[in-house]
Amino acid sequence: MKYKKIKGIEKEVSMIALGCMRIDRLSVEALESLVEVALSLGINFFDHADIYGGGQSEVIFGEVLKRNPQWREKMILQSKCGIRNGYYDLSKAHIISSVEASLKHLQTDYLDVLLLHRPDALMDPAEIGEAFESLYKRGIVKAFGVSNMTPGQMSLIQKHSEFPLLFNQLQFNVVHSGMIDAGIYANMKDASAIDYDGGVLDYCRVNDITIQCWSILQASWTEGSYLDHPNYEALNLLLKSLGEKYNVSPSAIATAWILRHPAGMQAIAGTTTPENLRKIAQATTITLSREDWYALYKSVGRQLP
Ligand SMILES: NC(=O)c1ccc[n+]([C@@H]2O[C@H](COP(=O)([O-])OP(=O)(O)OC[C@H]3O[C@@H](n4cnc5c(N)ncnc54)[C@H](OP(=O)(O)O)[C@@H]3O)[C@@H](O)[C@H]2O)c1
């Protein structure tokens, strides 16, 4: 495993994290095996949200922690709040009550990291700052970040909080790559030049904010995974041939494509099976050449300007 030192987080964070969005489908025993394998691979970062599995993902993870209390101190536990049933809510009251519920579900005394899950159009940054201060002073959240936010939204929140935003969790992979397309196509009139994220990649790099990539293997909600998907034949042929070249799995090549970026992004793996997690973790044993990185980028039909 490869790790990154992030100012404000005591332990070095693993470059691959285990995403817990889909674990509600597992039994406690199956999740226990998955977490054990994750830890044995050196994965120390676990990403939750209050809404995953309607709360059940945190609950079942809490059961696993109860059975293995010695694991807690090895882990960096992150959860998120702000998505409610049909609306977003980043009010002070909701942020605080969501964290309290997550702690109860996870059967732990503190979160290492809390992320604001999505921008709430009605968010008041001063209230968010107050919520962060209260959670930090009570010792129940140690560090903060956001997800799916623009540079402007992050600046606004940061203006009202003394706690640095350490992370922005964003959708990113070789198929869903708007974050880098806009930079590559800068100054052109192609659709790829459209900056959907307000220059979020450069902003995060300039401000030492680590990007966490979600859905590393998904093309889109409708298509599902791009692995072995007929719409991505050229990509899959290349993932396979590069897998043979580097002696790792195709999913490791896809993950290595993310890790190769010098921004030092974390990849959040959402697999629920130990075998698939082992294959993804092989990504940290290789470094893609520049030529191979660009070949993958172009394999989904892009041309360089
Ligand atoms: N901030 C946000 O807005 C946001 C949104 C979505 C997700 N997330 C976070 O990101 C994490 C990852 O998202 P995700 O679950 O969509 O990620 P993902 O890793 O792209 O997808 C995992 C899914 O792909 C399947 N899959 C198919 N073939 C696979 C293979 N060869 N290797 C591995 N998996 C394969 C997995 O099945 P198996 O389980 O059978 O392996 C699993 O159902 C989530 O758990 C959550 O923590 C955040």
The ligand as an SDF file (V2000), in Angstrom:
LIG
                    3D

 48 52  0  0  0  0  0  0  0  0999 V2000
  -19.4440   11.5320   -2.3290 N   0  0  0  0  0  0  0  0  0  0  0  0
  -20.3590   11.0100   -3.1130 C   0  0  0  0  0  0  0  0  0  0  0  0
  -21.2660   11.6880   -3.6040 O   0  0  0  0  0  0  0  0  0  0  0  0
  -20.2850    9.5440   -3.4160 C   0  0  0  0  0  0  0  0  0  0  0  0
  -21.1320    8.9610   -4.3680 C   0  0  0  0  0  0  0  0  0  0  0  0
  -21.0190    7.5890   -4.6270 C   0  0  0  0  0  0  0  0  0  0  0  0
  -20.0780    6.8390   -3.9340 C   0  0  0  0  0  0  0  0  0  0  0  0
  -19.2860    7.4150   -2.9880 N   0  0  0  0  0  0  0  0  0  0  0  0
  -18.2490    6.6440   -2.2480 C   0  0  0  0  0  0  0  0  0  0  0  0
  -17.4270    6.0010   -3.1750 O   0  0  0  0  0  0  0  0  0  0  0  0
  -17.3920    4.6110   -2.9000 C   0  0  0  0  0  0  0  0  0  0  0  0
  -17.1860    3.8630   -4.1590 C   0  0  0  0  0  0  0  0  0  0  0  0
  -18.3040    4.0410   -5.0300 O   0  0  0  0  0  0  0  0  0  0  0  0
  -18.8270    2.8410   -5.9060 P   0  0  0  0  0  0  0  0  0  0  0  0
  -19.2690    1.7340   -5.0410 O   0  0  0  0  0  0  0  0  0  0  0  0
  -19.7620    3.3690   -6.9210 O   0  0  0  0  0  0  0  0  0  0  0  0
  -17.4280    2.4080   -6.5620 O   0  0  0  0  0  0  0  0  0  0  0  0
  -16.8570    1.3810   -7.5360 P   0  0  0  0  0  0  0  0  0  0  0  0
  -15.6630    0.8110   -6.8590 O   0  0  0  0  0  0  0  0  0  0  0  0
  -16.6840    2.0760   -8.8300 O   0  0  0  0  0  0  0  0  0  0  0  0
  -17.9720    0.2580   -7.7330 O   0  0  0  0  0  0  0  0  0  0  0  0
  -18.1030   -0.8550   -6.9380 C   0  0  0  0  0  0  0  0  0  0  0  0
  -19.1150   -1.7550   -7.5920 C   0  0  0  0  0  0  0  0  0  0  0  0
  -18.5700   -2.2460   -8.8280 O   0  0  0  0  0  0  0  0  0  0  0  0
  -18.6880   -3.6640   -8.8340 C   0  0  0  0  0  0  0  0  0  0  0  0
  -17.6420   -4.3110   -9.6250 N   0  0  0  0  0  0  0  0  0  0  0  0
  -17.8570   -4.9390  -10.7900 C   0  0  0  0  0  0  0  0  0  0  0  0
  -16.7200   -5.4860  -11.2420 N   0  0  0  0  0  0  0  0  0  0  0  0
  -15.7620   -5.2050  -10.3600 C   0  0  0  0  0  0  0  0  0  0  0  0
  -14.3730   -5.5040  -10.3060 C   0  0  0  0  0  0  0  0  0  0  0  0
  -13.7580   -6.2060  -11.2400 N   0  0  0  0  0  0  0  0  0  0  0  0
  -13.6710   -5.0310   -9.2760 N   0  0  0  0  0  0  0  0  0  0  0  0
  -14.2910   -4.3240   -8.3080 C   0  0  0  0  0  0  0  0  0  0  0  0
  -15.6060   -4.0080   -8.3050 N   0  0  0  0  0  0  0  0  0  0  0  0
  -16.3410   -4.4590   -9.3400 C   0  0  0  0  0  0  0  0  0  0  0  0
  -18.6060   -4.0300   -7.3590 C   0  0  0  0  0  0  0  0  0  0  0  0
  -19.1290   -5.3240   -7.1960 O   0  0  0  0  0  0  0  0  0  0  0  0
  -18.5430   -6.2680   -6.0430 P   0  0  0  0  0  0  0  0  0  0  0  0
  -18.9920   -5.6640   -4.7540 O   0  0  0  0  0  0  0  0  0  0  0  0
  -19.1820   -7.5790   -6.3060 O   0  0  0  0  0  0  0  0  0  0  0  0
  -17.0600   -6.2880   -6.1740 O   0  0  0  0  0  0  0  0  0  0  0  0
  -19.4450   -2.9580   -6.7430 C   0  0  0  0  0  0  0  0  0  0  0  0
  -20.8260   -3.2460   -6.8740 O   0  0  0  0  0  0  0  0  0  0  0  0
  -18.6980    4.3260   -2.1730 C   0  0  0  0  0  0  0  0  0  0  0  0
  -18.6490    3.1580   -1.3870 O   0  0  0  0  0  0  0  0  0  0  0  0
  -18.8140    5.5560   -1.3300 C   0  0  0  0  0  0  0  0  0  0  0  0
  -17.9730    5.4050   -0.2030 O   0  0  0  0  0  0  0  0  0  0  0  0
  -19.3730    8.7500   -2.7420 C   0  0  0  0  0  0  0  0  0  0  0  0
  1  2  1  0
  2  3  2  0
  2  4  1  0
  4  5  1  0
  4 48  2  0
  5  6  2  0
  6  7  1  0
  7  8  2  0
  8  9  1  0
  8 48  1  0
  9 10  1  0
  9 46  1  0
 10 11  1  0
 11 12  1  0
 11 44  1  0
 12 13  1  0
 13 14  1  0
 14 15  2  0
 14 16  1  0
 14 17  1  0
 17 18  1  0
 18 19  2  0
 18 20  1  0
 18 21  1  0
 21 22  1  0
 22 23  1  0
 23 24  1  0
 23 42  1  0
 24 25  1  0
 25 26  1  0
 25 36  1  0
 26 27  1  0
 26 35  1  0
 27 28  2  0
 28 29  1  0
 29 30  1  0
 29 35  2  0
 30 31  1  0
 30 32  2  0
 32 33  1  0
 33 34  2  0
 34 35  1  0
 36 37  1  0
 36 42  1  0
 37 38  1  0
 38 39  2  0
 38 40  1  0
 38 41  1  0
 42 43  1  0
 44 45  1  0
 44 46  1  0
 46 47  1  0
M  CHG  2   8   1  16  -1
M  END
$$$$
